[in-house]
Amino acid sequence: VTGVSVSENSISIATGIATGAGDDIILNSGSIITRVVNDAAGTAIITGAGNDMVILDELSSTVGEIALVADNDTLHVIGTLVMSGEVLPGEGANSVMLGGAGSFKPDLTGFNDMARKQGVGSYGVPELPTMQLLDIEAGTLQTDSDYQFATVGMLQTQINSDGSYGKLYVVGAASL
């Protein structure tokens, strides 16, 4: 190729999915792998302004960060998936939904509005930031560290006629 020059100090950015303004829903049931020349991860998913939802199901595999840029966004994780990279929620009331049985290792700092556990089974996270609403519809939501309830927050769970119920399991101390 003629007329192309690349220096050692070039910066390359790899992006898998990028959305613009608007209320977008992204469902990943496959692989999004972003890498630059030096094997550093790029951005797997980046959303624009708007109330966006990113759904990662148990068949999902992402290499690169997931950036929920602005407004009130939701990350919905189903089962245990393969993920390498950070989750970066933007400013706003950000929520996380955890479905079925599994675990999610990335840091959830910045998610501050609602954590919802759906479906049977136990779902574990290393740490759960303070939420305005913890909603455990079914199964167990487990955090492997202390949990501080919000001053005006709410814990909501469901008790069914068959005796099943939603449960919050805090491995450390829970503070009201």
Residue pairs with C-beta under 8 A, 6 or more apart in sequence:
12 36
12 37
12 42
13 36
13 42
13 43
14 34
14 35
14 36
14 42
14 43
14 64
15 34
15 42
15 43
15 46
15 64
16 32
16 33
16 34
16 42
16 43
16 44
16 45
16 62
16 64
17 26
17 28
17 32
17 44
17 45
17 46
18 43
18 45
18 46
18 47
18 48
19 26
19 46
19 47
19 48
19 50
19 52
20 48
20 49
21 48
21 49
21 50
22 48
22 49
22 50
23 50
23 51
23 52
24 47
24 48
24 50
24 52
24 53
25 52
25 53
25 55
26 45
26 47
26 52
26 53
26 54
26 55
27 55
27 57
28 45
28 54
28 55
28 56
28 57
28 60
28 62
29 57
29 59
29 60
30 59
30 60
30 61
31 60
31 61
31 62
32 44
32 45
32 61
32 62
32 63
32 64
33 44
33 61
33 62
33 63
33 64
34 41
34 42
34 43
34 44
34 63
34 64
35 41
35 42
35 63
35 64
36 42
41 63
41 64
41 65
41 84
41 85
42 64
42 65
43 64
43 65
43 66
43 67
44 62
44 63
44 64
44 65
44 66
44 85
45 54
45 62
45 64
45 66
45 67
46 66
46 67
46 69
47 54
47 67
47 68
47 69
47 73
48 69
48 70
49 69
49 70
49 71
50 70
50 71
51 71
51 72
51 73
51 74
52 68
52 71
52 73
52 74
53 73
53 74
53 75
53 76
54 66
54 68
54 73
54 74
54 75
54 76
55 76
55 78
56 62
56 75
56 76
56 77
56 78
56 81
56 83
57 78
57 79
57 81
58 78
58 79
58 80
58 81
58 100
58 102
59 81
60 81
60 82
60 83
61 81
61 82
61 83
62 81
62 82
62 83
62 84
62 85
63 84
63 85
64 84
64 85
65 85
65 86
65 87
65 88
66 75
66 83
66 85
66 86
66 87
66 88
67 88
67 90
68 75
68 87
68 88
68 89
68 90
68 94
69 90
70 90
70 91
70 92
71 90
71 92
72 92
72 93
72 94
72 95
72 113
73 89
73 90
73 92
73 94
73 95
74 94
74 95
74 96
74 97
75 87
75 89
75 94
75 95
75 96
75 97
75 111
76 96
76 97
76 99
77 96
77 97
77 98
77 99
77 102
77 104
78 99
78 100
78 102
79 99
79 100
79 101
79 102
80 101
80 102
80 103
80 104
81 102
81 104
83 104
83 105
83 106
85 106
86 106
86 107
87 106
87 107
87 108
88 110
89 110
89 111
90 110
93 112
93 113
93 114
93 132
94 110
94 111
94 112
94 113
95 111
95 113
95 114
95 115
95 116
96 108
96 111
96 114
96 115
96 116
97 115
97 116
97 117
97 118
98 104
98 115
98 116
98 117
98 118
98 123
98 125
98 141
99 117
99 118
99 119
99 123
100 118
100 119
100 120
100 121
100 123
100 139
101 119
101 120
101 121
101 122
101 123
101 139
102 121
102 123
102 124
103 123
103 124
103 125
104 123
104 124
104 125
105 125
105 126
107 126
107 127
108 125
108 127
108 128
108 129
109 127
109 129
110 129
111 129
111 131
112 129
112 130
112 131
112 132
113 131
113 132
113 133
114 131
114 132
114 133
114 134
114 135
115 128
115 131
115 133
115 134
115 135
115 141
116 133
116 135
116 136
116 137
117 123
117 135
117 136
117 137
117 138
117 139
117 140
117 141
117 166
118 137
118 138
118 139
119 137
119 138
119 139
120 138
120 139
120 164
121 139
121 140
122 139
122 140
122 142
122 169
123 139
123 140
123 141
123 142
124 142
124 143
124 144
125 141
125 142
125 143
125 144
126 143
126 144
126 145
127 143
127 144
127 145
128 141
128 143
128 145
128 147
130 147
130 148
130 149
130 150
130 153
131 150
131 153
132 150
132 152
132 153
132 154
133 153
133 154
133 156
134 141
134 153
134 154
134 155
134 156
134 168
135 156
135 157
135 166
136 155
136 156
136 157
136 158
136 166
136 167
136 168
137 157
137 158
137 166
138 158
138 164
138 166
139 166
139 167
140 166
140 167
140 168
140 169
141 166
141 167
141 168
141 169
142 169
142 170
142 171
143 169
143 170
143 171
143 172
144 171
144 172
145 171
145 172
146 170
146 172
146 173
146 174
146 175
147 168
147 170
147 172
147 173
147 174
147 175
148 175
149 155
149 174
149 175
149 176
155 168
157 165
157 166
157 167
157 168
158 165
158 166
159 165
159 166
168 174
